[in-house]
Amino acid sequence: MDGFFPYGVQYYRPPSPPKKERTKDLRQIKELGFNIIKIQPQWNWTNPKENVFDFEETKELLDLAQKNGIKVAITTILENAPYWLAKKYPEARYTSFGGEVVDLQSACGTPSGGWPGLCLDHPGVRKAARKWLEAITREFRKHPALYIWHVWEEPHMEANSYYEMSPFPANLFCCCSSSMDKFRNWLKLKHKSIFSLNEHWHTKYSDWEEITPPARPCGGYSLLMDWLKFSEESLAEIMSFRVETIRGVDNGHLIISNSGLNTLDCGKDNWLLAKHVDEWALSLFPRFGNQCEPLCSIGRTIEALISSAKGKTCLVFELQAGGGSWGKGIFRGVPPAPKEIAAWVWSSIAYGMKGILYWCYRPETTGTESPGIAMCDLEGNLTERAETAKKLGQIINRYPVFKKGKPSLSEAGILHNRERVNLLRCALEDNRFLSRSVTGIYQALWDKNLTVRFVHLDETSLQEMKKFKILYFPFPLSLTNEQAEKVKQYVYSGGILVSECHTAQYNEYGYCSQIVPGNGLDEVFGCIRKDVGHSIEEEKIIMSDGRKVTAKGYREVYKLTKGKIKGKYSDGAIAVVENIYGKGRAVLFGTLVFESKENSSVLTRLLPEDIKPEIKVSPDIFARTLTYQKEMAIILINTRRSITEVKIFLRDRRFTINPKEIWQGKQIKKRRDYLSLTLEPLESAVLYMI
Ligand SMILES: [Zn+2]
């Protein structure tokens, strides 16, 4: 369906919404201009007995959608398993490191029970899941309303949220005997022999069967580092199972998965997961609770998702449509204002997202998500949020540039690897250092209105890396030899690398390098660490051009081997080193310099001069462009706290004829060198020109 921009709502998750309301709802959904609904016919709900499949309710929904000219995304949820299956295979219940097994129950996102499902590493569960996936695919593959199979709501080890809703839970799943067999087989493939494993881990195992998970993470690294890597690859294997099972029955429809809320520093590798699907999607809930997530943070999440998709079409498959909270308690949070929803949608489109589905249409009727996050009230009446969504859809559908346009890519990127994320998890540390560092450097580039791509070191070839003139590497605590070699070659062949303290401090098994930067990267930076401690006070580093940056977190001191001093601590110790390596250049800061917003001007001065945004605005606000053939859209959002008159200077002179503001019909003032208009805080404007 070329040119189809999916614009719709999550509609059905049993038992919501009430059955008697559905005919009226679908009619109203059509009137709002939505062209797709997402439905979740859950496993335990539709496979209540062994070999009994009941898709009657699902079919009614697809028929209703068809009657109204609406397409359907069918979400196949395996995170609720049938109770008969748990009875048949009690050993397949998720089992923690500590040996606790999880019985099936209802949960916030699975009100009809069966949560958190059963372990898909168990052959009996895998077979039953395949049978259900094949049955539902066979049932609906020829239904005219079907648009796409949505195979995983948000990939993660579901049982990990049994103890706490945290990306770094103290207890990790799954350690049932099937999962342990899978882990040991993974270890055998990776290490080849128990001797080799002992060499890497510095252990004395005599047999694979002796390897058991620790009762809980206690601060040791090697076993856990491999366990976490295995867990990421295991999730990707389960994604492949879901996709290939459906594709085996229906090769004619697209297959998509959400990636979830967090796309960089949680327990999964989005690059590995996205490989298996046709399209890749995101959940976005910027206003859970009272605080609204900054627009920059939303950008980081979206651009990380787009990076991991490596050219595949990306969509927002869940966008918050009402007040909500994190699945806990009865607090509902402040519902998003219409201008917030508009800012989320327009910025998503500006980054290149090609579909928006709101979560959700009608409020949930039970569980801790009830009665929230919806664009209707409990009786199904529309709120002003629904009216805003309607208006947004009308504009998006009218202009091809939103369906097919692309943003212009900058040549600045941020390096990413999983080892440093996992080392923090093994160190019983939360992810705040890494998260602040990534967010800080992203914001420095985002404030410049540059498109940013995250570059995964294992999933990006050297040729692809060379497309970036500059790469920033936040808190690169742990690297494999292969990753370090790629970084070396990138700089040697002409790239600019900017890195922070602790570069390659640890290898992939969590062992310290004797020389830091490790893995031979000292040669690239032209220096060696002399000492390291914490930067307790916010010490100022004086750069060689007299500018100052603030030290954060760590205080690494260097001695030179070849590089030049670029900055010193207040006591004269070397804090920043710059080195020419091959045709390229590397700059190393001895602290978490990316974190602080006040350091951003020093960091962005390292950008090559020709890395510039498509348009310049004054004062600086969010300003991005999309182009498609002869069309151009400029998406503006006032990210300042006051009413602002914005001047827009176009670099590309092709597009200065007859611009019009199509979102709110605002007046544009035309001057000789620029256009201008006035925006309230967080207000969006969309300039269209052809
Ligand atoms: Zn298991």
Residues whose N, C-alpha, C, O or C-beta is under 5 A from the ligand:
A	BS01	ZN	C119 D121 C174 C175 C176 S179
